[in-house]
Amino acid sequence: MSKLSNIILVPLTTRGVQEYIEELDAEVRGILNEAGLSNIDILVWPDVVKPPMKCFDWTRVQYHAGCLAKHIKDVFQVIGVLDKNVVIGVGYIDGFEHGLNFVFGEALPDQRVAVVFTKRLKPEFYGNHPDYNLYFERLVKEVVHELGHLLGLEHCSGNCVMRFSNSVVEVDEKPKYFCGDCKEKIKRYYMSRTK
């Protein structure tokens, strides 16, 4: 991977994402600063990049995570954005990966892209009342989690945003910040790419 300049947040849907994108930008920026990576800039893509129907599984009524991540890669590779950036697509849709009922997100670090599925992060999905703050906190955690993968991190067993979440309860239990070990790994990984 060549030098990382920017993180690009790309809305994949208007509903459930675009209205949160500016706040999401600020929150992720704060978490990166806390991790010692204040020199990475975050850009918000101005347009919605709609998920293609080729990635939609009509039987499951979900989008295939790997297919959608590769689609995002193809879109941004064509315009030359992936040379020194990573791209995270965020959509109010439901996603899956083969062998799993659903996923909150998926990262392809070698291709510099990730996708975050937010439909199951909404309290309403579970029959609960809308809660802006809870949804936004979950959204931040999952974006930062996938970003961590793009920055070279694996899953972490500590009290860390990189802990694997198999349910929304597990998303709620983990913090939105990287643990000390993961901060050090990110710094080493990032520094090795800026020489």
C-alpha positions as CSV (number, residue, x, y, z in Angstrom):
1,M,0.0,0.0,0.0
2,S,1.3,3.4,-0.9
3,K,1.1,6.5,1.4
4,L,-2.3,7.1,2.9
5,S,-3.6,10.6,2.4
6,N,-7.3,10.6,3.1
7,I,-10.2,8.6,4.3
8,I,-13.2,9.1,2.1
9,L,-16.7,8.5,3.6
10,V,-19.2,7.6,0.9
11,P,-23.0,7.6,1.5
12,L,-24.6,4.6,-0.2
13,T,-28.1,5.7,0.7
14,T,-29.7,9.0,1.5
15,R,-31.9,7.7,4.3
16,G,-30.2,6.7,7.5
17,V,-26.8,7.9,6.4
18,Q,-26.6,11.1,4.5
19,E,-28.2,13.1,7.4
20,Y,-25.5,11.8,9.8
21,I,-22.5,12.0,7.5
22,E,-21.1,15.4,8.7
23,E,-21.4,14.4,12.3
24,L,-19.9,11.1,11.5
25,D,-16.9,12.8,9.9
26,A,-16.3,14.9,13.0
27,E,-16.6,12.0,15.4
28,V,-14.3,9.7,13.4
29,R,-11.8,12.6,13.1
30,G,-11.8,12.9,16.9
31,I,-11.2,9.2,17.4
32,L,-8.3,9.3,15.0
33,N,-6.9,12.3,16.8
34,E,-7.2,10.4,20.1
35,A,-5.3,7.5,18.5
36,G,-2.5,9.9,17.4
37,L,-3.4,10.0,13.7
38,S,-4.3,13.7,13.4
39,N,-2.5,14.0,10.0
40,I,-5.0,11.8,8.1
41,D,-7.8,13.8,6.6
42,I,-11.4,12.7,6.3
43,L,-13.4,13.7,3.2
44,V,-17.1,13.2,2.7
45,W,-18.0,12.2,-0.9
46,P,-20.6,14.7,-2.1
47,D,-22.8,12.2,-4.0
48,V,-24.6,9.0,-3.1
49,V,-23.1,5.9,-4.7
50,K,-26.1,3.6,-5.0
51,P,-25.5,-0.1,-4.5
52,P,-25.9,-2.1,-7.7
53,M,-28.6,-4.7,-7.9
54,K,-26.0,-7.3,-9.0
55,C,-25.0,-7.4,-5.3
56,F,-28.5,-7.9,-4.1
57,D,-29.7,-11.4,-3.1
58,W,-33.4,-11.5,-3.7
59,T,-33.8,-14.7,-1.6
60,R,-32.2,-13.2,1.4
61,V,-33.3,-9.6,0.8
62,Q,-29.7,-8.5,1.6
63,Y,-26.7,-7.2,-0.2
64,H,-23.6,-9.4,-0.5
65,A,-20.8,-7.5,1.4
66,G,-17.9,-8.7,-0.8
67,C,-19.7,-7.8,-4.0
68,L,-20.6,-4.3,-2.7
69,A,-17.1,-3.6,-1.4
70,K,-15.7,-4.6,-4.8
71,H,-18.2,-2.4,-6.6
72,I,-17.1,0.6,-4.5
73,K,-13.5,-0.3,-5.3
74,D,-14.3,-0.4,-9.1
75,V,-16.1,3.0,-9.0
76,F,-13.3,4.8,-7.1
77,Q,-10.4,3.0,-8.9
78,V,-11.7,4.3,-12.3
79,I,-11.5,7.9,-11.1
80,G,-8.1,7.4,-9.5
81,V,-9.2,8.0,-5.9
82,L,-7.7,4.8,-4.5
83,D,-4.1,5.7,-5.2
84,K,-3.5,7.3,-1.8
85,N,-6.9,7.0,-0.1
86,V,-9.1,4.5,1.5
87,V,-12.9,4.5,0.9
88,I,-15.6,3.5,3.3
89,G,-19.1,3.2,1.9
90,V,-21.9,3.5,4.4
91,G,-25.5,2.6,3.6
92,Y,-28.8,2.1,5.4
93,I,-29.1,-1.4,4.0
94,D,-28.7,-5.0,5.3
95,G,-25.6,-7.0,4.3
96,F,-24.4,-10.6,4.5
97,E,-21.4,-12.7,3.8
98,H,-21.5,-16.4,2.8
99,G,-21.8,-18.5,5.9
100,L,-23.2,-15.7,8.0
101,N,-26.8,-14.5,8.6
102,F,-25.7,-10.9,8.4
103,V,-22.7,-8.6,8.8
104,F,-22.4,-5.0,10.1
105,G,-19.5,-4.4,7.7
106,E,-16.7,-5.8,5.7
107,A,-13.2,-4.4,4.8
108,L,-10.9,-5.4,1.9
109,P,-7.6,-3.9,3.2
110,D,-5.6,-5.0,0.1
111,Q,-8.1,-3.1,-2.1
112,R,-8.4,-0.1,0.2
113,V,-12.2,-0.3,0.6
114,A,-14.8,-1.1,3.2
115,V,-18.5,-1.1,3.5
116,V,-20.8,-0.6,6.6
117,F,-24.4,-1.8,6.7
118,T,-26.5,0.3,9.1
119,K,-30.0,-1.2,8.9
120,R,-29.4,-3.5,11.9
121,L,-27.9,-0.7,13.9
122,K,-31.2,1.1,14.1
123,P,-33.2,0.4,17.3
124,E,-36.4,0.3,15.2
125,F,-35.0,-2.9,13.5
126,Y,-35.5,-4.7,16.8
127,G,-38.9,-3.2,17.5
128,N,-37.6,-0.5,19.8
129,H,-38.3,3.3,19.7
130,P,-36.1,5.4,17.5
131,D,-33.0,6.7,19.4
132,Y,-30.8,9.0,17.5
133,N,-27.9,8.9,19.9
134,L,-27.9,5.1,20.2
135,Y,-28.0,4.7,16.4
136,F,-25.3,7.3,15.9
137,E,-23.0,5.7,18.5
138,R,-23.4,2.3,16.8
139,L,-22.7,3.9,13.4
140,V,-19.5,5.5,14.7
141,K,-18.3,2.2,16.2
142,E,-18.8,0.2,13.0
143,V,-17.2,2.8,10.8
144,V,-14.2,3.0,13.1
145,H,-14.0,-0.8,13.3
146,E,-13.9,-1.2,9.5
147,L,-11.4,1.7,9.3
148,G,-9.2,-0.1,11.8
149,H,-9.1,-3.1,9.4
150,L,-8.1,-0.7,6.5
151,L,-5.3,0.6,8.8
152,G,-3.9,-2.9,9.3
153,L,-5.7,-4.1,12.4
154,E,-7.2,-7.6,13.0
155,H,-9.9,-8.3,15.5
156,C,-9.0,-7.6,19.1
157,S,-10.1,-9.4,22.3
158,G,-9.6,-6.4,24.6
159,N,-11.9,-3.5,25.5
160,C,-11.6,-2.1,22.0
161,V,-13.6,-1.0,19.0
162,M,-11.8,-3.7,17.1
163,R,-13.6,-6.4,19.1
164,F,-15.7,-8.6,16.8
165,S,-19.5,-8.0,17.1
166,N,-21.8,-10.8,16.4
167,S,-24.9,-8.9,17.5
168,V,-26.0,-5.3,18.2
169,V,-25.7,-6.1,21.9
170,E,-22.0,-6.7,21.4
171,V,-21.7,-3.5,19.4
172,D,-23.3,-1.6,22.4
173,E,-20.8,-3.3,24.8
174,K,-17.6,-2.2,23.1
175,P,-16.1,1.3,23.2
176,K,-15.8,3.5,20.1
177,Y,-12.0,3.9,20.7
178,F,-9.0,1.8,19.9
179,C,-7.3,0.1,22.9
180,G,-3.6,1.0,23.6
181,D,-2.3,-2.1,21.8
182,C,-4.3,-1.3,18.7
183,K,-3.2,2.4,18.8
184,E,0.4,1.3,18.7
185,K,-0.2,-1.1,15.8
186,I,-2.0,1.6,13.8
187,K,0.8,4.1,14.3
188,R,3.4,1.5,13.2
189,Y,1.3,0.5,10.2
190,Y,0.7,4.1,9.2
191,M,4.3,5.2,9.7
192,S,5.5,2.3,7.5
193,R,3.3,3.6,4.7
194,T,4.4,7.2,4.9
195,K,8.1,6.7,4.3
